[in-house]
Amino acid sequence: MNMITEIFAVLGQTLQIYSFILIVRVLLTWFPSIDWSNGILAAICSITDPYLNLFRGIIPPIGGFDISSILAFLLLNVVENFITGLAYSPLFVSY
C-alpha cells in the first residue's frame, strides 16, 4: 500500500467511527431524562452538534421530529463510501 491509499483508508475508518458516534447521539435523544451535562455525553454533543446543526438549518423539525439527522447520515455515508472507494481504487494502488 502506498501512502495515499493509507491516508484514504484512515479517513474512511475515521468517518465510520464518527458515524457510530452520530448514531449514538441520535439514539440518546429518544430518552428525554438524560443528563447532557455528563462529561461523556457533553463530549458526544460537542463532537456531533456542529455537523448536525448544518442540516437543522436546512430541514426544520416536522411535527416535533428532527429528521435532519437522516440527511446528515446520508451525506456522511456517501462521503465515507467515496473515500473508502478511493482507498482501494486502482488509481492509487501500486502493483
N, C-alpha and C positions, 0 to 999 in steps of 0.2 A: 504494500500500500504506500502510496506517496503522501506527501504532506497535505495536499489539497483534499484528497479523499478522507484523510483522518479528520481534518477540520470539519468537513461536511457531516461526517459520521457523529462527531461530538456535538455539533449544533443540532442534529436530528434527535439525539438522545436527550439533550437539554430541553428541547421542545416537548418531548414525551413526558419528562418529569414535570415540566410546567403545566402540561395538560392534565396530569394526575392531580396536581395541587389545585388547579382550577375546578376540577370535578369535586374535590373535597370541599372547596369553598362554596360551590353552588348547592351541594347536598346539605351542608350545615345551615344554610339559610332556611331550610324547611323546619328547623327547630327554633321557635321564637324565644325560648327561655335561655338560650346560650349566652354566656357572658363573653362578649367580644373583647373585653379589656384583658382577658387572659393572655399571657405572653405569646404562646404558640399561635392562638387564634388571631391575635393582633398582627403577628408576623405574616400569617397567611393573607390577611386583609391587605396589608401594606404591599405585598407582592402582587396580588391579583387585581385589586381595585383599579389601579391606573389603566390596565388593559380593558377591564370590563366597563369602565366609565366612558371609554371611546365609543362603545356600542350603545350604552344607555343614552347617549346624546342623540343617536340615530333613531333608535326604536324606543318610544315611550312605553311604560307599563300598560298592558291591556287587561282590563278587568282586575287590576290589582296584582297581576302576574308579570314579572320581569322576564320577557322572552329574549331580551338582548343577548343573554348568555348563549343562546343557540347559535346566533350569528357569530359570536366570538369563538365558539368551538369549531364551527365550520371553517372559518378563516384560518384558525390555528392548525387544524387538520390538513388543510390544503397546503399551507406553507411547510408544515412538517413533512408531508409526503413528497413535496417538491425537493426539499433539501436532502432528504434521505435518498431520493432517486438520483440526485446529483452525486451523492457519495459513492454510489455504485454504478455510475454512468461510465460507458466505455471511453468517454472523452478524457476522464481523469485517471483511469486505471492503466497502469503501465504493465506491459507484459514482459 
